[in-house]
Amino acid sequence: MLNPKDSFPGDAPRATGRDLPLVLVVEDNRPLRSLYSRVLKRADFEVDAVSTGAEAEALVTQGRNYSAIVSDLWLADETGLELATKVREEDPDVPFVLITGSPTVESAIGAIERGVHRYLCKPVAHERFVFEVREAAHVCSVQRMRRRVLVAAPNDAADRQMDEHLDDALEKMWLAAQPIVRGSTTSVYAHELLLRTTSTHLTNPLAIIAAAERQHRIADLGRRVRTQAALRAAALPPGQRLFINLHPAEVLDPDLCHSDDPLVKYADRVTLEVTERARLDGVPGVGEAIARLRHAGYQIALDDLGCGYAGLSSLATLSPDVVKLDMSLIRGIDRDAMRSTLVRAMVDLCRQLGIVVIGEGVETRAERDTLGTLGCDLLQGYLFGRPDKGLPSVDPSLFR
């Protein structure tokens, strides 16, 4: 566990000759501030360390390019939640890792509503601390790459090249399937279809989505996905469903419900996931659009509840049939009383609203068992199967 009195004899020298991700540590306890800094430096991070929210805000305002911010929940001059809100106005991409020795359901829900990347309870193991900060830095790098694509200065040559790369990615696109299982049995409830490509230009889903946004071709991308998904739906075993990610820009697209859309004939077996951690509350016409999708036969799922913008207000906006709890709430839930309390509260709320709950990111039997005791209806994660080209079955021994 992280302890201010820990020592690191024989600390390895810092890596040199390459850029290191920069992390800001905000902690008013001097021994802890020093400890966090030492642990991160040993893990090849550059570190700025301050004791107050005001100092942190000043550094962000000066343009320090942080890959992550680690902050105590309770600071001398403000809370970490207040700091996160202010920093997001300057840098919307930087992830926050909040750490507290006095967790409450209220502050955990506040962290969700503000898009905090991780909410950790003291004491935190060294390995997990470094892992969470590394993951936050990775998320930040992907978000900034995506933003660079979206705001790149337009010119004819760049647009042509981007269109060519996007055409190549769509031509080589395929859909992987990952099982969603019923927690109490060995049966597969559904498969989520996930975007993949063999293109060497736009090699991952986020890059493809960013390029489609940049070129105003989200409708083109969505149509390609639905065309391939329809082929999978036609071969779906009886009683199973498909989950398909829906870009926020597609929610208002009337073509989704048109009779010539390739997927609409299978709508009664398809759940559309509103994804990309989008904030849809307040978008004109979103309620009518969701009603049209339901009338066509689709179910609606709210993805990533517990991360990014998919906060509790989205439940009222979308009135989803299904909610997927983000993996940040699931990882290590068997060892984290605060996560367990928060997930139980979410499951109870969803049950009162008649919403089915899926726990995402299940990797261990202990996480599976804990979610079962908390009443989580359905489970998804590497424990049951990685995304694959077929419709993978689930090993019955995983439920013993």
N, C-alpha and C positions, 0 to 999 in steps of 0.2 A: 504494500500500500504506500501511497505517497505520504511521506512524513517529513516535516521540516528538519528533523535531526538526521535524516539519511545522509550518508556520505558515499562518494563514488571514487574509491581509490583507483588509481591508474586510469583515470578518465581518458578516453581515446581523443587524439587531436582532432580539431575541427576539419571537415572536408574543405578542400581548397580547389581553385581552378574551375569552379562552376557556380552558377547562381543557386542560392538556397532560398526556399520559401520563407517569407518574413511573417512572424507571428507576434501579435501584441498581447501581453499578459497584463491584466488589470486586477490587482489584489492589494488590499490595504494592510494585510498581515505580512510584515517584512520577511520572516523566515519562509513562509509559503511562497511569496513572490520569488525569492531567491531559488527555492527548490524547483518550482515550475520552470524557471529560466534554465537551470542547469540540466534538467531532464530533457527539455526540448533542444538545447544546444548539443547535447550528446547524441540526439536523434537527427542531427544535421538540419536544424532550423536556425535561421537568424531570429533574434528575439529583441523586442523592445519591451521594457517592463516599467509600469507606472503604478501609483497607489490610488489614484482617484479617477472618477469618470471625466472630470474636467480636463485632466491631462491627456486622457485617451482621446477625447473629442478634438483637442488641439492638434494632436499628431495626425489624426485622420483628415482634419481640415487642411493641414499642410501638404496633403497628397501622398503620405506614406502608403505604399502599395501592399497592404496586408493580405496574406492568404487565409488568415483565420484570426479571430480574436477570442482569447480565453479570459473569462471574467468571473469573479465571484458574484453571487447573486446580491449580496448585501455589501455595498461600499459605503465609505464614510459620507459621501456627498450625494449619492443617488443609488438607485438599484441597477443591477445589471440589465433588467428589462427596459428601464428608461434609457440606459446607455445604448442598448441595441436599437431602440426606436430612433434615436438621434443619429446614430452612425449610419443607419440605412438610408437616411436622407442624403448623405454624402456619397456613400458607396453601397449600392443595393446588392452587390454580389458577395460581399465578404460574409462568411458564415460565423455565427457565434457559438461558442461552447461555454455554457453556464455551469458553474460548480457551486454547490451549496452544502453546508452542514446542517441546514434546517429546512428540509424540503416540505412543501405543502402542496395539496392538490391545486389550490388557487394559483400559486406561482408556476406550477407545471402547466396548467391550462394557459396562463399568460404567455409562457414560453412558446406554446403551440401557436397561439394567435399572432405572435410576432415573428414567426418563422425561424425560431432559434434552431440551430442544427442539432445540438445535443444538450440534454439537461442531465448533469451527472451529480451523484450524491457522494459526499465525502464519507469515508476515505475511498480514493480511487487507486486501483492498482497501476503501477508504472506502465505496464504493457498496454493496458486499456487506454490510459491517458494519451500515450503517444499514438496509438491506433486511431482514436477519435480525432485527434488534431490532424493526423495525416489524411484521414478521410475527408475532413472539412477542407483542407488545402486542395485536395483533388477536385472536390465539388466546385470550389472557387475557380480553379483553372479552367474547368469545362464551361462554367457560366461565362467567364470572361472571353474565352475563345468564341463562344456562341455570340456574345454581344459584339465582338469585333467583326464577325461576319455580317451581322444585322446592320451595323452602322457604317460599314465600309462605304467610302465615297463612290457613288455610282459613276460608271463610265461604260461606254459601249463594249470595249474589249473585255473588261472585267465581267460584265453581265453575260457576254457570250460564253466566256470560260466557265462561269458559275453554272449557267444553264447546261453546258456540255457535261460538267461533272455531275450535276443533278440527274440529267438524262441517263448517264452511265450507272449511277447508283440505283435508279429506279428500274433500269433494265435488268440489273443483277440482284434485285431485291428478292428476299424470301422471308417467310414467316416461321419463326420458331414457336413451339408450343410448350408451355409449362403447366403441369397439372395443379388443380385446386381440389383439395380432398375434404371429405367429411371427417371431422375430427374424431368421431366415435366409431367409424368403420374403416374398412380398407377401400371403400368405393371412391371413384373419381366423380366429383360434382361437375367440373368444368375444366377447360383448358384456356389459359390466357395466351393470345397470339402476340408475339413480340417481333418488331421490325429488325431485320438483319439484311446485310448486303455483302457481296464479294468484291465490291468496287475498291480500287486502290486509291481513289481520290477522296471520297467521303466515306470513311470506313466505319462509322458508328452511328447509331440512331440520332443522337443529339446533333451531330454535324449535318445529317440529312435534313432534319427538321429545321435547323437554323438556315440552311440554304434554301429550303422551300419557303420559309418566311421571308427571307431576303428577296427572293425572286417572285413573291406573290403567287406561289404555286402550291399552297396548302391543299387546295381543292384537287389538284392533280395527284398529289401524294395520297390524299385520303381515298380517292377513287381507285388507285392502284392497290392500296391495302384492302379495300372492301372487295375488289375483284378476286384477289387471292383468298381472302377470308371466306368468300362464298363457296369456293371450291372445297375448302376444308369443312364448311358447314354441311355441304351435301353428303360428305362421307362420315359425318359425326355419328358415333354409336348412340342408340336410343337412350333417352334420359339424360344426356349430357348437354352442356351449354358451351358457348364460346364467349370469352371476354376479349374485347377489342378496344384499344386505346383511341380516344377521340380527342383530336387537337381542339383547344378552346375556340379557335376560329371556325371550326366546322359545326359547332353547336347551332349556330344561326343559319346554316346552309340548308335551304329547303329541298335540295336535291337528295338529301339523306332519306327523305320519306317518299320520293318520287317512285312511281311504279317501275321505271326502267333502271333504278339503281341495282347493281348486281347483288347486294346483300339483303334488300328489303324483303324478299320472299322467304328469308330465313329469320326474320326479325324476332319471331316468338322463341328462338333458341339463342338469341344474342343479347349480351349485356354490354352496353357502351360505357367505358370508363372515361370520365372527365379527368384528364391528367395534366401534366406539365405544371402542377402546383399553381394553377391559375386562380385568380380572384374574379369570380363571375357575378358576385352580388353587386347590384346596381347597373348591370349591363342591360340596356333597354331591349325588351323582347325575349329575354332568356327564358322567362316562365312559359311563354307561349310556345317557344321552340321545344322545350322539354315536353310540354303537353303533346305536341305533334309527334315527337319520337315515341312517346308512350302509346299514342293512338295507333301508330304503325305497328306496334307490338314489341318494341324494344324495352328492355329493362335499363335503368340508369344506375351506375355505380360512382361513388365519390372515391377517388384514388388518393393515396398518400395522406389520409387524415393523421395529423400529428407531425406534419413537416411542411414547411413553406407556407403558402397562402391557403392551403386546404384546411381552414379552421372551422370552428363550430358554426360560424355564420353560414358556411356553405351548405350545411344541413337544411337550413331554412330556404336557401335559394334554390337548391336542386331537388329537395325532397326525395333523396335517392332510395332505391330499393335495396342497395347493397353499399356498405362502407368497407373500405380496405384500410386497416390500421398500418401506418408506415412502419417499416422495419426498424427505424430508430427507437420505437417503443417496444419492439419484440426482442431485439438482441439482448441476451443476458437477463431476460425478465425473471428467470428462475432464481437469480441472485440479487434482485433489486426490488425491495419492498415498495419503493415509490412508483416504479413502473407498473407493478402489479396493481396497486391501488388505482392508478390512473386508468389502466386498461379496464379494470372491473367497472369503474364509473362510466366509461364510454360504452361498454357492452350493455350495462343496465339501461343507459339512456337510449341506445339504439333499440333495445327490446321494447321499451315503452313506446317508441315511435314506429314499431313494426319493421325495423330495418335489419337485414341480415349482415353479420360481421365476418370479415375475413382477416386473419392475422397473416401478414406478409413477412417474408424473410426468416422463416423458421429453419434453423440449421442443426439443432440438437434435439434429442429426445426429451431432455429436461425442459426446454422451451415449449415443446409440444405438450407435455404433461401439464405444465403450469397454465397454458392457454386453455386446456380442457377444463381445469378446475375453475377458471375464471368465466367459463360459459361461452367461449369463442366458438361460433358455429362451424366455420370452415378455415382451412389452413393452406398456406402456400409457401414454398421455399425449397432450398437445395436439399433438405432432408428427404423430400418426397420425389424430387426429380429436377434436373437442370433443363433449361430450354433446349429443345431438340426438334429436328425436322419432322418427325412423326408425331403421333399422339401417344406419349409414353404412358406405360402402366406404372402402378405403384407397388412396391414390394410389401406384401402383407405382413412381413415380420416387423415392419416399422410401427405397427400398432399393438405389438404384444408387450 
